[in-house]
């Protein structure tokens, strides 16, 4: 998907970014910390 995003014609602004959900959820921390990290990344 990141390669797909790079090939989209560049608009005046780009709010379309990907967040690696799996990488965040694999972290060795509490569920609340994982959810918080995901929310901040989004």
N, CA, C and O of each residue as an XYZ file, in Angstrom:
168
protein
N       0.815     -1.194      0.000
C       0.000      0.000      0.000
C       0.860      1.260      0.000
O       0.476      2.270     -0.589
N       2.013      1.210      0.651
C       2.874      2.398      0.670
C       3.377      2.724     -0.732
O       3.492      3.894     -1.096
N       3.682      1.678     -1.527
C       4.101      1.907     -2.912
C       2.956      2.520     -3.707
O       3.169      3.408     -4.533
N       1.739      2.040     -3.453
C       0.556      2.596     -4.106
C       0.422      4.081     -3.780
O       0.174      4.890     -4.674
N       0.583      4.444     -2.515
C       0.471      5.835     -2.094
C       1.515      6.708     -2.786
O       1.230      7.851     -3.144
N       2.707      6.180     -2.974
C       3.775      6.951     -3.616
C       3.503      7.212     -5.093
O       4.045      8.161     -5.661
N       2.668      6.382     -5.727
C       2.392      6.528     -7.151
C       1.168      7.402     -7.450
O       0.901      7.719     -8.609
N       0.430      7.789     -6.415
C      -0.731      8.659     -6.614
C      -0.220     10.055     -6.983
O       0.715     10.554     -6.355
N      -0.820     10.686     -7.988
C      -0.398     12.054     -8.331
C      -0.473     12.963     -7.100
O      -1.410     12.882     -6.305
N       0.517     13.814     -6.965
C       0.621     14.659     -5.776
C      -0.415     15.796     -5.818
O      -0.362     16.651     -6.702
N      -1.351     15.801     -4.866
C      -2.306     16.900     -4.773
C      -1.675     18.093     -4.050
O      -0.501     18.055     -3.681
N      -2.449     19.131     -3.858
C      -1.944     20.311     -3.147
C      -1.541     19.958     -1.717
O      -0.607     20.542     -1.169
N      -2.247     19.003     -1.118
C      -1.883     18.519      0.214
C      -2.140     17.016      0.252
O      -2.939     16.503     -0.531
N      -1.473     16.317      1.150
C      -1.576     14.860      1.204
C      -1.875     14.431      2.636
O      -0.979     14.414      3.480
N      -3.109     14.091      2.908
C      -3.497     13.584      4.224
C      -3.620     12.068      4.229
O      -4.089     11.492      5.211
N      -3.212     11.419      3.162
C      -3.358      9.976      3.025
C      -2.049      9.311      3.420
O      -1.110      9.264      2.625
N      -1.980      8.796      4.647
C      -0.781      8.128      5.142
C      -1.165      6.786      5.739
O      -2.283      6.613      6.223
N      -0.243      5.842      5.706
C      -0.496      4.523      6.248
C       0.126      4.385      7.627
O       1.189      4.941      7.905
N      -0.551      3.636      8.482
C      -0.057      3.329      9.822
C       0.097      1.814      9.885
O      -0.817      1.079      9.511
N       1.246      1.347     10.357
C       1.494     -0.085     10.445
C       0.869     -0.628     11.733
O       1.515     -0.689     12.779
N      -0.401     -1.020     11.629
C      -1.162     -1.525     12.770
C      -0.476     -2.732     13.400
O      -0.355     -2.818     14.622
N      -0.027     -3.665     12.559
C       0.593     -4.894     13.063
C       1.841     -4.589     13.878
O       2.057     -5.184     14.934
N       2.654     -3.673     13.398
C       3.889     -3.334     14.117
C       3.575     -2.725     15.485
O       4.251     -3.018     16.471
N       2.575     -1.900     15.538
C       2.193     -1.286     16.814
C       1.650     -2.340     17.772
O       1.974     -2.321     18.960
N       0.832     -3.254     17.272
C       0.209     -4.259     18.132
C       1.171     -5.359     18.574
O       0.879     -6.082     19.526
N       2.320     -5.500     17.894
C       3.313     -6.502     18.295
C       4.175     -6.029     19.462
O       4.901     -6.826     20.055
N       4.104     -4.758     19.794
C       4.942     -4.222     20.870
C       4.650     -4.916     22.193
O       3.532     -5.365     22.447
N       5.672     -4.991     23.020
C       5.539     -5.611     24.333
C       5.125     -4.527     25.336
O       5.946     -4.003     26.089
N       3.835     -4.213     25.321
C       3.299     -3.214     26.253
C       1.831     -3.535     26.497
O       1.271     -4.449     25.891
N       1.220     -2.772     27.388
C      -0.181     -3.032     27.731
C      -1.092     -2.723     26.547
O      -0.712     -2.009     25.619
N      -2.295     -3.273     26.601
C      -3.267     -3.015     25.534
C      -3.586     -1.526     25.444
O      -3.735     -0.985     24.349
N      -3.688     -0.874     26.584
C      -3.977      0.561     26.580
C      -2.852      1.341     25.899
O      -3.115      2.271     25.137
N      -1.613      0.969     26.167
C      -0.478      1.647     25.538
C      -0.487      1.418     24.024
O      -0.188      2.333     23.256
N      -0.826      0.204     23.598
C      -0.897     -0.098     22.173
C      -2.001      0.720     21.500
O      -1.795      1.299     20.434
N      -3.170      0.758     22.135
C      -4.289      1.518     21.580
C      -3.956      3.004     21.511
O      -4.312      3.685     20.550
N      -3.278      3.494     22.525
C      -2.883      4.908     22.547
C      -1.880      5.199     21.439
O      -1.996      6.208     20.743
N      -0.898      4.321     21.272
C       0.101      4.516     20.217
C      -0.546      4.504     18.842
O      -0.187      5.295     17.970
N      -1.504      3.602     18.653
C      -2.208      3.543     17.372
C      -3.017      4.815     17.140
O      -3.002      5.363     16.038
N      -3.716      5.286     18.159
C      -4.523      6.501     18.034
C      -3.639      7.703     17.702
O      -4.020      8.548     16.891
N      -2.479      7.783     18.316
C      -1.572      8.886     18.033
C      -1.005      8.813     16.610
O      -0.798      9.839     15.962
N      -0.762      7.600     16.139
C      -0.220      7.428     14.792
C      -1.251      7.754     13.714
O      -0.912      8.243     12.637
N      -2.511      7.474     14.026
C      -3.572      7.736     13.050
C      -3.818      9.209     12.990
O      -4.675      9.662     12.231
